[in-house]
Amino acid sequence: MGGVPELTEDGRTGLLVPSGEEILLTGAIDRVLANRALAGQLAEAGRRRVLNEFDVAHLVRDYERQYLELLGRKAIT
């Protein structure tokens, strides 16, 4: 499924379907199309998650933390 599961919480910010499961995918699409409230809830929760967890400042802090952690493990000569 690639990076999609890292971004999507099944049933909260979207609907995850295993790769190659066309019938399950069709069912998930039908479910969202038939329930506009659900579609709106998933979209809003996804938007909030991206803004809170994947904004540029957050990503920069994560990279900085990782670099500092790696530097701490190696002696710099």
C-alpha positions as CSV (number, residue, x, y, z in Angstrom):
1,M,0.0,0.0,0.0
2,G,3.0,2.3,0.0
3,G,2.8,5.5,2.1
4,V,-1.0,5.7,2.2
5,P,-1.3,3.8,5.6
6,E,1.2,6.2,7.1
7,L,-1.1,9.1,6.2
8,T,-4.5,7.5,6.6
9,E,-6.1,6.1,9.8
10,D,-8.7,3.6,8.6
11,G,-12.2,4.7,9.5
12,R,-11.0,8.0,10.9
13,T,-9.2,9.9,8.2
14,G,-10.1,7.7,5.3
15,L,-10.9,4.1,4.3
16,L,-8.1,1.7,3.6
17,V,-8.5,-1.2,1.3
18,P,-5.9,-3.9,0.6
19,S,-4.2,-3.7,-2.7
20,G,-5.9,-5.8,-5.4
21,E,-9.2,-6.0,-3.6
22,E,-11.4,-4.4,-6.2
23,I,-14.7,-5.5,-4.5
24,L,-13.6,-4.0,-1.2
25,L,-12.5,-0.8,-3.0
26,T,-15.9,-0.5,-4.7
27,G,-17.6,-1.0,-1.4
28,A,-15.5,1.7,0.2
29,I,-16.3,4.1,-2.6
30,D,-20.0,3.3,-2.5
31,R,-20.0,3.9,1.3
32,V,-18.5,7.3,1.0
33,L,-20.7,8.3,-2.0
34,A,-23.8,7.2,-0.1
35,N,-22.9,9.0,3.1
36,R,-22.0,12.6,2.6
37,A,-21.7,13.1,6.3
38,L,-19.1,10.4,6.5
39,A,-17.2,11.8,3.5
40,G,-17.1,15.2,5.3
41,Q,-16.0,13.7,8.6
42,L,-13.2,11.7,6.9
43,A,-12.1,14.7,4.9
44,E,-12.0,17.1,7.9
45,A,-10.2,14.6,10.1
46,G,-7.7,14.0,7.4
47,R,-7.1,17.8,6.9
48,R,-6.6,18.3,10.6
49,R,-4.2,15.4,10.8
50,V,-2.1,16.7,7.9
51,L,-2.0,20.2,9.4
52,N,-1.1,19.0,12.8
53,E,1.4,16.2,12.0
54,F,2.8,16.8,8.5
55,D,3.2,20.6,8.3
56,V,6.6,21.9,7.3
57,A,7.7,23.0,10.8
58,H,6.8,19.6,12.2
59,L,8.8,17.8,9.4
60,V,11.8,20.1,9.9
61,R,11.8,19.3,13.7
62,D,11.6,15.6,13.0
63,Y,14.5,15.8,10.5
64,E,16.5,17.9,13.0
65,R,15.9,15.4,15.8
66,Q,16.9,12.5,13.6
67,Y,20.1,14.2,12.5
68,L,21.1,15.2,16.0
69,E,20.4,11.6,17.2
70,L,22.6,10.3,14.4
71,L,25.4,12.8,15.2
72,G,25.2,11.8,18.9
73,R,25.9,8.2,18.0
74,K,29.0,8.9,15.9
75,A,32.2,10.5,17.0
76,I,32.9,13.4,14.7
77,T,36.6,13.8,14.1
